[in-house]
């Protein structure tokens, strides 16, 4: 199949809840707002979508709903990662059947597999679909990094494994990936505050939390950087940087849900336990940071 580029600004969507249930009407509104804002792609049920607390049925229903709501206007990249290889394979297979354009597959968390274990895990997932697999390395949450040698081996074996969401917080790591694979690997930032530094050394976009609200602003920053206008991109980065930091003052997605609810894009900032509502002090910090940029 012809592989899409998957570059630019891609939103890691929040999953709206109301009284403990997924609010599909609000999800539809959020997808519509993203598309109006010029988003380049959508990721349902990543960590920002509270995938750890969704049931298996809810997980797939949210993916199917976003695919239906997007209606082919932008690519939908389904979060299908798990610390169980069998579950990741099943989620990938079912998301493929539902029509997802690609899969975002996080490293197995908690298990802390060896490099060989990681390689075999991702091979099993890649064998379940011929659609693009975006690897997701976030050692701070998973306890293990997808090492550069593992990425190189996977890229050599699979034409459709040529992307990575990099959330290890290191520009040097992006350099290592690009030194090893160059244009054969597309790197996407997994941290809003590091998008511009990552793009300076070869990343080609971001899977963003902040773009749940700031879709136009982040989209413009990324487009400018892709065009090589880092001076103009840096001005936007500097303006938004306090917001990027405020949105992680408490565990993601608690702050961004508050921000999106304040903007009226969803009806409630509700999250599922073990997450809980923000403290008053943190909520004030987020509100002030957003007000300073006109939101």
LUMVEX-753327 format. One record per residue (C-alpha): residue in one letter; residue number from 1; x, y, z. Coordinates in steps of 0.5 Angstrom, whole numbers, plus 2048, in hexadecimal, padded with zeros to 3 digits. Example, Ala and Ser with C-alpha at 12.3 -4.5 7.8 and 13.67 -1.06 7.14 Angstrom:
2
<kolvo code="A" pos="1" px="819" py="7F7" pz="810"/>
<kolvo code="S" pos="2" px="81B" py="7FE" pz="80E"/>
# end
This chain:
295
<kolvo code="X" pos="1" px="800" py="800" pz="800"/>
<kolvo code="X" pos="2" px="802" py="807" pz="7FF"/>
<kolvo code="X" pos="3" px="805" py="80A" pz="806"/>
<kolvo code="X" pos="4" px="803" py="811" pz="808"/>
<kolvo code="X" pos="5" px="808" py="816" pz="80B"/>
<kolvo code="X" pos="6" px="805" py="817" pz="812"/>
<kolvo code="X" pos="7" px="808" py="81D" pz="813"/>
<kolvo code="X" pos="8" px="806" py="824" pz="815"/>
<kolvo code="X" pos="9" px="802" py="825" pz="81B"/>
<kolvo code="X" pos="10" px="7FE" py="81F" pz="81E"/>
<kolvo code="X" pos="11" px="7F9" py="81F" pz="824"/>
<kolvo code="X" pos="12" px="7F9" py="81A" pz="82A"/>
<kolvo code="X" pos="13" px="7F2" py="81B" pz="82B"/>
<kolvo code="X" pos="14" px="7EF" py="81B" pz="832"/>
<kolvo code="X" pos="15" px="7E9" py="816" pz="833"/>
<kolvo code="X" pos="16" px="7E3" py="81B" pz="836"/>
<kolvo code="X" pos="17" px="7DF" py="817" pz="83B"/>
<kolvo code="X" pos="18" px="7D9" py="819" pz="83F"/>
<kolvo code="X" pos="19" px="7D6" py="816" pz="845"/>
<kolvo code="X" pos="20" px="7DC" py="810" pz="844"/>
<kolvo code="X" pos="21" px="7DA" py="80F" pz="83D"/>
<kolvo code="X" pos="22" px="7DD" py="811" pz="836"/>
<kolvo code="X" pos="23" px="7DA" py="817" pz="833"/>
<kolvo code="X" pos="24" px="7D9" py="815" pz="82C"/>
<kolvo code="X" pos="25" px="7D6" py="81C" pz="82A"/>
<kolvo code="X" pos="26" px="7DB" py="820" pz="82D"/>
<kolvo code="X" pos="27" px="7E0" py="81B" pz="82A"/>
<kolvo code="X" pos="28" px="7DD" py="81D" pz="823"/>
<kolvo code="X" pos="29" px="7DD" py="824" pz="825"/>
<kolvo code="X" pos="30" px="7E5" py="824" pz="827"/>
<kolvo code="X" pos="31" px="7E6" py="820" pz="820"/>
<kolvo code="X" pos="32" px="7E2" py="826" pz="81C"/>
<kolvo code="X" pos="33" px="7E6" py="82B" pz="820"/>
<kolvo code="X" pos="34" px="7ED" py="828" pz="81E"/>
<kolvo code="X" pos="35" px="7EB" py="827" pz="817"/>
<kolvo code="X" pos="36" px="7E9" py="82E" pz="816"/>
<kolvo code="X" pos="37" px="7EF" py="830" pz="81A"/>
<kolvo code="X" pos="38" px="7F3" py="82D" pz="814"/>
<kolvo code="X" pos="39" px="7F6" py="827" pz="818"/>
<kolvo code="X" pos="40" px="7FA" py="822" pz="814"/>
<kolvo code="X" pos="41" px="7F8" py="81C" pz="818"/>
<kolvo code="X" pos="42" px="7F5" py="819" pz="81E"/>
<kolvo code="X" pos="43" px="7F7" py="814" pz="823"/>
<kolvo code="X" pos="44" px="7F1" py="811" pz="827"/>
<kolvo code="X" pos="45" px="7F2" py="80D" pz="82D"/>
<kolvo code="X" pos="46" px="7FA" py="80F" pz="82F"/>
<kolvo code="X" pos="47" px="7FC" py="810" pz="836"/>
<kolvo code="X" pos="48" px="7F8" py="817" pz="835"/>
<kolvo code="X" pos="49" px="7F2" py="813" pz="833"/>
<kolvo code="X" pos="50" px="7F2" py="810" pz="83A"/>
<kolvo code="X" pos="51" px="7F3" py="809" pz="837"/>
<kolvo code="X" pos="52" px="7F5" py="805" pz="83D"/>
<kolvo code="X" pos="53" px="7EF" py="806" pz="840"/>
<kolvo code="X" pos="54" px="7EA" py="805" pz="83A"/>
<kolvo code="X" pos="55" px="7E7" py="7FE" pz="839"/>
<kolvo code="X" pos="56" px="7E9" py="7FA" pz="833"/>
<kolvo code="X" pos="57" px="7E2" py="7FB" pz="830"/>
<kolvo code="X" pos="58" px="7E3" py="803" pz="832"/>
<kolvo code="X" pos="59" px="7EA" py="803" pz="82F"/>
<kolvo code="X" pos="60" px="7E7" py="800" pz="828"/>
<kolvo code="X" pos="61" px="7E1" py="804" pz="828"/>
<kolvo code="X" pos="62" px="7E5" py="80B" pz="829"/>
<kolvo code="X" pos="63" px="7E9" py="809" pz="823"/>
<kolvo code="X" pos="64" px="7E3" py="807" pz="81F"/>
<kolvo code="X" pos="65" px="7E0" py="80E" pz="821"/>
<kolvo code="X" pos="66" px="7E6" py="812" pz="81F"/>
<kolvo code="X" pos="67" px="7E7" py="80F" pz="818"/>
<kolvo code="X" pos="68" px="7DF" py="810" pz="817"/>
<kolvo code="X" pos="69" px="7DF" py="817" pz="819"/>
<kolvo code="X" pos="70" px="7E6" py="819" pz="815"/>
<kolvo code="X" pos="71" px="7E3" py="815" pz="80F"/>
<kolvo code="X" pos="72" px="7E9" py="815" pz="80B"/>
<kolvo code="X" pos="73" px="7EB" py="81C" pz="80C"/>
<kolvo code="X" pos="74" px="7F1" py="81B" pz="810"/>
<kolvo code="X" pos="75" px="7F5" py="815" pz="812"/>
<kolvo code="X" pos="76" px="7F3" py="811" pz="818"/>
<kolvo code="X" pos="77" px="7F8" py="80E" pz="81C"/>
<kolvo code="X" pos="78" px="7F6" py="809" pz="821"/>
<kolvo code="X" pos="79" px="7F9" py="808" pz="828"/>
<kolvo code="X" pos="80" px="7FA" py="800" pz="828"/>
<kolvo code="X" pos="81" px="800" py="7FF" pz="82D"/>
<kolvo code="X" pos="82" px="800" py="7FB" pz="833"/>
<kolvo code="X" pos="83" px="804" py="7F7" pz="837"/>
<kolvo code="X" pos="84" px="801" py="7F1" pz="835"/>
<kolvo code="X" pos="85" px="804" py="7EF" pz="82E"/>
<kolvo code="X" pos="86" px="7FD" py="7EB" pz="82D"/>
<kolvo code="X" pos="87" px="7F9" py="7F1" pz="82F"/>
<kolvo code="X" pos="88" px="7FD" py="7F6" pz="82A"/>
<kolvo code="X" pos="89" px="7FD" py="7F1" pz="824"/>
<kolvo code="X" pos="90" px="7F5" py="7F0" pz="825"/>
<kolvo code="X" pos="91" px="7F4" py="7F8" pz="826"/>
<kolvo code="X" pos="92" px="7F8" py="7F9" pz="820"/>
<kolvo code="X" pos="93" px="7F4" py="7F4" pz="81C"/>
<kolvo code="X" pos="94" px="7EE" py="7F7" pz="81E"/>
<kolvo code="X" pos="95" px="7F0" py="7FE" pz="81D"/>
<kolvo code="X" pos="96" px="7F2" py="7FC" pz="816"/>
<kolvo code="X" pos="97" px="7EB" py="7F9" pz="815"/>
<kolvo code="X" pos="98" px="7E8" py="7FF" pz="817"/>
<kolvo code="X" pos="99" px="7EB" py="803" pz="812"/>
<kolvo code="X" pos="100" px="7F1" py="806" pz="816"/>
<kolvo code="X" pos="101" px="7F6" py="809" pz="811"/>
<kolvo code="X" pos="102" px="7FC" py="808" pz="816"/>
<kolvo code="X" pos="103" px="7FD" py="805" pz="81D"/>
<kolvo code="X" pos="104" px="801" py="808" pz="823"/>
<kolvo code="X" pos="105" px="805" py="803" pz="827"/>
<kolvo code="X" pos="106" px="808" py="805" pz="82E"/>
<kolvo code="X" pos="107" px="80D" py="801" pz="831"/>
<kolvo code="X" pos="108" px="80B" py="7FB" pz="835"/>
<kolvo code="X" pos="109" px="80A" py="7FF" pz="83C"/>
<kolvo code="X" pos="110" px="80C" py="7FC" pz="843"/>
<kolvo code="X" pos="111" px="80F" py="7F5" pz="840"/>
<kolvo code="X" pos="112" px="815" py="7F8" pz="83E"/>
<kolvo code="X" pos="113" px="817" py="7F3" pz="839"/>
<kolvo code="X" pos="114" px="81E" py="7F3" pz="836"/>
<kolvo code="X" pos="115" px="820" py="7F5" pz="82F"/>
<kolvo code="X" pos="116" px="81F" py="7EF" pz="82C"/>
<kolvo code="X" pos="117" px="818" py="7EE" pz="82F"/>
<kolvo code="X" pos="118" px="816" py="7F5" pz="82D"/>
<kolvo code="X" pos="119" px="818" py="7F3" pz="826"/>
<kolvo code="X" pos="120" px="814" py="7ED" pz="826"/>
<kolvo code="X" pos="121" px="80E" py="7F1" pz="829"/>
<kolvo code="X" pos="122" px="80E" py="7F6" pz="823"/>
<kolvo code="X" pos="123" px="80F" py="7F1" pz="81E"/>
<kolvo code="X" pos="124" px="809" py="7ED" pz="820"/>
<kolvo code="X" pos="125" px="805" py="7F4" pz="820"/>
<kolvo code="X" pos="126" px="808" py="7F5" pz="819"/>
<kolvo code="X" pos="127" px="806" py="7EF" pz="817"/>
<kolvo code="X" pos="128" px="7FF" py="7F0" pz="818"/>
<kolvo code="X" pos="129" px="7FE" py="7F6" pz="813"/>
<kolvo code="X" pos="130" px="801" py="7F9" pz="80D"/>
<kolvo code="X" pos="131" px="7FF" py="800" pz="80F"/>
<kolvo code="X" pos="132" px="804" py="804" pz="812"/>
<kolvo code="X" pos="133" px="806" py="803" pz="819"/>
<kolvo code="X" pos="134" px="809" py="809" pz="81D"/>
<kolvo code="X" pos="135" px="80D" py="807" pz="823"/>
<kolvo code="X" pos="136" px="80D" py="80B" pz="829"/>
<kolvo code="X" pos="137" px="812" py="80B" pz="82E"/>
<kolvo code="X" pos="138" px="811" py="80E" pz="835"/>
<kolvo code="X" pos="139" px="816" py="80B" pz="83A"/>
<kolvo code="X" pos="140" px="813" py="810" pz="83F"/>
<kolvo code="X" pos="141" px="80C" py="80C" pz="83F"/>
<kolvo code="X" pos="142" px="80E" py="806" pz="83D"/>
<kolvo code="X" pos="143" px="815" py="804" pz="840"/>
<kolvo code="X" pos="144" px="818" py="802" pz="83A"/>
<kolvo code="X" pos="145" px="81B" py="806" pz="834"/>
<kolvo code="X" pos="146" px="81A" py="803" pz="82D"/>
<kolvo code="X" pos="147" px="822" py="803" pz="82B"/>
<kolvo code="X" pos="148" px="824" py="806" pz="825"/>
<kolvo code="X" pos="149" px="827" py="7FF" pz="823"/>
<kolvo code="X" pos="150" px="820" py="7FC" pz="824"/>
<kolvo code="X" pos="151" px="81D" py="802" pz="81F"/>
<kolvo code="X" pos="152" px="822" py="800" pz="81A"/>
<kolvo code="X" pos="153" px="821" py="7F9" pz="81A"/>
<kolvo code="X" pos="154" px="819" py="7FA" pz="81A"/>
<kolvo code="X" pos="155" px="81A" py="7FF" pz="814"/>
<kolvo code="X" pos="156" px="81F" py="7FA" pz="810"/>
<kolvo code="X" pos="157" px="819" py="7F5" pz="811"/>
<kolvo code="X" pos="158" px="813" py="7F9" pz="810"/>
<kolvo code="X" pos="159" px="811" py="7FE" pz="80A"/>
<kolvo code="X" pos="160" px="80B" py="800" pz="80E"/>
<kolvo code="X" pos="161" px="80F" py="801" pz="815"/>
<kolvo code="X" pos="162" px="813" py="808" pz="813"/>
<kolvo code="X" pos="163" px="810" py="80D" pz="818"/>
<kolvo code="X" pos="164" px="811" py="80E" pz="820"/>
<kolvo code="X" pos="165" px="80E" py="813" pz="825"/>
<kolvo code="X" pos="166" px="814" py="815" pz="829"/>
<kolvo code="X" pos="167" px="812" py="817" pz="830"/>
<kolvo code="X" pos="168" px="819" py="815" pz="834"/>
<kolvo code="X" pos="169" px="81A" py="81D" pz="835"/>
<kolvo code="X" pos="170" px="821" py="81D" pz="831"/>
<kolvo code="X" pos="171" px="823" py="820" pz="82B"/>
<kolvo code="X" pos="172" px="829" py="81C" pz="82B"/>
<kolvo code="X" pos="173" px="825" py="816" pz="82A"/>
<kolvo code="X" pos="174" px="821" py="819" pz="824"/>
<kolvo code="X" pos="175" px="828" py="81A" pz="821"/>
<kolvo code="X" pos="176" px="82A" py="813" pz="822"/>
<kolvo code="X" pos="177" px="824" py="810" pz="81F"/>
<kolvo code="X" pos="178" px="825" py="815" pz="819"/>
<kolvo code="X" pos="179" px="82D" py="813" pz="818"/>
<kolvo code="X" pos="180" px="82B" py="80C" pz="818"/>
<kolvo code="X" pos="181" px="825" py="80C" pz="813"/>
<kolvo code="X" pos="182" px="825" py="813" pz="810"/>
<kolvo code="X" pos="183" px="81F" py="814" pz="80C"/>
<kolvo code="X" pos="184" px="81D" py="80D" pz="80D"/>
<kolvo code="X" pos="185" px="81A" py="80F" pz="813"/>
<kolvo code="X" pos="186" px="815" py="814" pz="815"/>
<kolvo code="X" pos="187" px="815" py="817" pz="81C"/>
<kolvo code="X" pos="188" px="810" py="81A" pz="81F"/>
<kolvo code="X" pos="189" px="810" py="81E" pz="826"/>
<kolvo code="X" pos="190" px="80C" py="81B" pz="82C"/>
<kolvo code="X" pos="191" px="80D" py="821" pz="830"/>
<kolvo code="X" pos="192" px="80A" py="828" pz="82E"/>
<kolvo code="X" pos="193" px="810" py="82C" pz="831"/>
<kolvo code="X" pos="194" px="815" py="828" pz="82D"/>
<kolvo code="X" pos="195" px="812" py="828" pz="826"/>
<kolvo code="X" pos="196" px="816" py="82E" pz="824"/>
<kolvo code="X" pos="197" px="81D" py="82C" pz="827"/>
<kolvo code="X" pos="198" px="81B" py="825" pz="824"/>
<kolvo code="X" pos="199" px="819" py="828" pz="81D"/>
<kolvo code="X" pos="200" px="820" py="82B" pz="81D"/>
<kolvo code="X" pos="201" px="824" py="825" pz="81D"/>
<kolvo code="X" pos="202" px="81F" py="821" pz="818"/>
<kolvo code="X" pos="203" px="818" py="820" pz="81B"/>
<kolvo code="X" pos="204" px="812" py="821" pz="816"/>
<kolvo code="X" pos="205" px="80D" py="823" pz="81B"/>
<kolvo code="X" pos="206" px="809" py="821" pz="821"/>
<kolvo code="X" pos="207" px="804" py="81D" pz="824"/>
<kolvo code="X" pos="208" px="801" py="822" pz="829"/>
<kolvo code="X" pos="209" px="7FE" py="823" pz="82F"/>
<kolvo code="X" pos="210" px="7FD" py="82A" pz="82F"/>
<kolvo code="X" pos="211" px="7FA" py="82A" pz="828"/>
<kolvo code="X" pos="212" px="7F3" py="828" pz="82B"/>
<kolvo code="X" pos="213" px="7F2" py="82F" pz="82C"/>
<kolvo code="X" pos="214" px="7F8" py="833" pz="829"/>
<kolvo code="X" pos="215" px="7F7" py="82F" pz="822"/>
<kolvo code="X" pos="216" px="7F8" py="835" pz="81D"/>
<kolvo code="X" pos="217" px="7FE" py="838" pz="821"/>
<kolvo code="X" pos="218" px="802" py="832" pz="822"/>
<kolvo code="X" pos="219" px="800" py="830" pz="81B"/>
<kolvo code="X" pos="220" px="803" py="837" pz="818"/>
<kolvo code="X" pos="221" px="80A" py="836" pz="81D"/>
<kolvo code="X" pos="222" px="80B" py="82F" pz="81A"/>
<kolvo code="X" pos="223" px="809" py="831" pz="812"/>
<kolvo code="X" pos="224" px="80E" py="837" pz="813"/>
<kolvo code="X" pos="225" px="814" py="832" pz="816"/>
<kolvo code="X" pos="226" px="812" py="82D" pz="810"/>
<kolvo code="X" pos="227" px="813" py="833" pz="80B"/>
<kolvo code="X" pos="228" px="81A" py="834" pz="80F"/>
<kolvo code="X" pos="229" px="818" py="83B" pz="812"/>
<kolvo code="X" pos="230" px="81A" py="83A" pz="819"/>
<kolvo code="X" pos="231" px="81A" py="841" pz="81B"/>
<kolvo code="X" pos="232" px="813" py="842" pz="81A"/>
<kolvo code="X" pos="233" px="811" py="83B" pz="81D"/>
<kolvo code="X" pos="234" px="815" py="83D" pz="823"/>
<kolvo code="X" pos="235" px="811" py="843" pz="824"/>
<kolvo code="X" pos="236" px="80B" py="83E" pz="825"/>
<kolvo code="X" pos="237" px="80F" py="839" pz="829"/>
<kolvo code="X" pos="238" px="811" py="83F" pz="82E"/>
<kolvo code="X" pos="239" px="80A" py="841" pz="82E"/>
<kolvo code="X" pos="240" px="807" py="83B" pz="830"/>
<kolvo code="X" pos="241" px="80C" py="838" pz="834"/>
<kolvo code="X" pos="242" px="809" py="83A" pz="83B"/>
<kolvo code="X" pos="243" px="803" py="836" pz="838"/>
<kolvo code="X" pos="244" px="807" py="830" pz="837"/>
<kolvo code="X" pos="245" px="80A" py="830" pz="83E"/>
<kolvo code="X" pos="246" px="803" py="831" pz="841"/>
<kolvo code="X" pos="247" px="800" py="82C" pz="83D"/>
<kolvo code="X" pos="248" px="804" py="827" pz="841"/>
<kolvo code="X" pos="249" px="804" py="82A" pz="848"/>
<kolvo code="X" pos="250" px="800" py="824" pz="84A"/>
<kolvo code="X" pos="251" px="7FF" py="81D" pz="846"/>
<kolvo code="X" pos="252" px="7FD" py="81D" pz="83F"/>
<kolvo code="X" pos="253" px="7F7" py="81D" pz="83D"/>
<kolvo code="X" pos="254" px="7F4" py="821" pz="843"/>
<kolvo code="X" pos="255" px="7F7" py="828" pz="841"/>
<kolvo code="X" pos="256" px="7F5" py="828" pz="83A"/>
<kolvo code="X" pos="257" px="7EE" py="825" pz="83B"/>
<kolvo code="X" pos="258" px="7ED" py="82B" pz="840"/>
<kolvo code="X" pos="259" px="7EF" py="830" pz="83A"/>
<kolvo code="X" pos="260" px="7EB" py="82C" pz="835"/>
<kolvo code="X" pos="261" px="7E5" py="82D" pz="83A"/>
<kolvo code="X" pos="262" px="7E6" py="834" pz="83B"/>
<kolvo code="X" pos="263" px="7E6" py="835" pz="834"/>
<kolvo code="X" pos="264" px="7DF" py="832" pz="833"/>
<kolvo code="X" pos="265" px="7E2" py="82D" pz="82E"/>
<kolvo code="X" pos="266" px="7E0" py="827" pz="833"/>
<kolvo code="X" pos="267" px="7DB" py="828" pz="839"/>
<kolvo code="X" pos="268" px="7DF" py="825" pz="83F"/>
<kolvo code="X" pos="269" px="7E6" py="824" pz="841"/>
<kolvo code="X" pos="270" px="7E4" py="81E" pz="844"/>
<kolvo code="X" pos="271" px="7EA" py="818" pz="844"/>
<kolvo code="X" pos="272" px="7EA" py="811" pz="847"/>
<kolvo code="X" pos="273" px="7ED" py="80F" pz="84D"/>
<kolvo code="X" pos="274" px="7F3" py="80E" pz="84F"/>
<kolvo code="X" pos="275" px="7F3" py="815" pz="84C"/>
<kolvo code="X" pos="276" px="7EF" py="81A" pz="84F"/>
<kolvo code="X" pos="277" px="7ED" py="822" pz="84E"/>
<kolvo code="X" pos="278" px="7F3" py="827" pz="84F"/>
<kolvo code="X" pos="279" px="7F4" py="82B" pz="855"/>
<kolvo code="X" pos="280" px="7F2" py="832" pz="855"/>
<kolvo code="X" pos="281" px="7F9" py="835" pz="855"/>
<kolvo code="X" pos="282" px="7FB" py="831" pz="84F"/>
<kolvo code="X" pos="283" px="7F4" py="832" pz="84C"/>
<kolvo code="X" pos="284" px="7F6" py="83A" pz="84D"/>
<kolvo code="X" pos="285" px="7FD" py="839" pz="84A"/>
<kolvo code="X" pos="286" px="7FA" py="836" pz="843"/>
<kolvo code="X" pos="287" px="7F4" py="83B" pz="843"/>
<kolvo code="X" pos="288" px="7F9" py="841" pz="843"/>
<kolvo code="X" pos="289" px="7FE" py="83E" pz="83E"/>
<kolvo code="X" pos="290" px="7F8" py="83D" pz="839"/>
<kolvo code="X" pos="291" px="7F5" py="844" pz="83A"/>
<kolvo code="X" pos="292" px="7FC" py="847" pz="839"/>
<kolvo code="X" pos="293" px="7FC" py="844" pz="832"/>
<kolvo code="X" pos="294" px="7F5" py="846" pz="831"/>
<kolvo code="X" pos="295" px="7F1" py="83F" pz="833"/>
# end
